């Protein structure tokens, strides 16, 4: 029995009747029938007689196949590993994900149709948002800022006398230019340079030829910064004459983005000492966020005190503000402002699709090609509409903003100021928001055509009107991010001693909620929302209308500081 087991475990020692030895030894001659053999040989002879030749052939073939399968199995494992790696980091993963996107399609308009009867009924039982309106804001008492005389940064000592003149070109829209102006004052402080009133670059998207004095009060800007940074309106004649009285003839420096203060002292300061004047263009994002405290102070003074809008803008903005307060009598003169980014260029740049079908897709593709040429055809960019929607990158439509605010409990008596540029298909897209909030106002509806006439064609001046009305709203809602809400949120906190209510929804969660056609509109006992230190929290109990089936936490309320 042991011998049988041994022979089974070593099939390569068995010799076939054809004389092919598995061990590689030469074949032996067949034994004679009359020859005496030992028991061991007899046992081997019996084994040979019982095992057919076909068995060994099949076994040999099976062993070969099994060996090849091991190699194939290893190759398969390697292929699966490599494919998994590509799924995580490559475009292949995006392709697979897009094929099974659960929330890739814009369905908000269908959800509004489903809930419209409930929303209309809901108006009859108004929810008083006392927790939103109850805090009485007071303007912060302004105190003089300290004047820092520190002139040392690293190992470089800056002279106490002005080194030369600094010229910058602020490019972009209103608030990107505002950022550049704040940085220009800071850089002038670093270099101890005299700042020439910043030049505003013409942007191909905004198409606004306004100059600094058209948007801001030049005299107030110069007077406020006196004692911090010296500012002049123009270069002295003896200096500008060297360049044929043309500032563009002055050689410009290119400074790396987000350059630290040491870069300006090490690279720019020697050039300024030598030439007496430098021009930096472009100047967007050319100073690091992390700078010494006395330099950061210059940014803050510039943004919150020195940059005051020009008289024409301030005058009309105050009229719009007063009219907005009058039209908000049902809520004690308090209103909600919404910054809506749903202009045609914004929709095109996001590469998102809504309910316009093939016609919308063709229109947006044409706009992108016209505005950004072949930028959106690069292979390393992923602009799949469904993926962008899942990731919360698509601009909220007016309809979605309305659904969100109604779901939070704002009823149709809420006054809303809508800050935006020219909306994409404005009449069509604003209709559902107006149905949900009849007390909806814009600068166009609050001002007369004659009042707005001097501002038409100047996007930055129109944006300044929106900025002012939003600045004094009780609640500010931001829907897309960007320079406008960032500056506004900080400015509101500065004015009202930190008490400025801001709503910033988590758009990833919002998309998942608004595309779910199985949810229902209902009343539910929840904690009402209350603003504490600018952050929306939950406190107390009351009835709150929401759009949710399982969870009371619909949105992620964050404040960007």
Buried (B, 14 or more C-beta within 10 A) or exposed (E): EEEEEEBEEEBEEBBBEEEEBBEEEEEEEEEEEEEEEEEEEEBBEEBEEEBEEEEBEEBEEEEEEEEEEEEEEEEEEEEEEEBEEEBEEEEEBEEEBBEEBEBBBBBBBBBBEBBBEBBEEBEEEBBEBEBBBEBEBEEEEEEEBEEBEEBEBEEBEBEEEBBBBBBBBBBBBBBBBBBBBBBBBBBBBBBBBBBBBBBBBEBEEBEBEBEBBBBBBBEBBBEBBEEBBBBEEEBEEEBBEEBEEEBEEBEBBEBEEEBBBBBBBBEBBEBBEEBBBBBBBBBBBBBBEEBBEBBBBBBBBBBBBBBBBBEBBBEBBEBBBEBBBEBBEEBEBBBBBBBBBBBBBBBBBBBBBBBBEEEBEEBBEEBBBEBBEEEBEEEEEBBBBBBBBBEBBBBBBBBBBBBBBBBBBBBBBBBBBBBBBEBBBBEEBBEBBBBBBEBBBBBEEBBEEEBBEEBEEBBBBBBBBBBBBBBBBBBBBBBBBBBBBBBBBBBBBBBBEEBBBBBBBBBBBBBBBBBBEEBEBEEEEBBBBBBEEBEBEBEEEBEBBBBBEEEEEBBEBBBEE
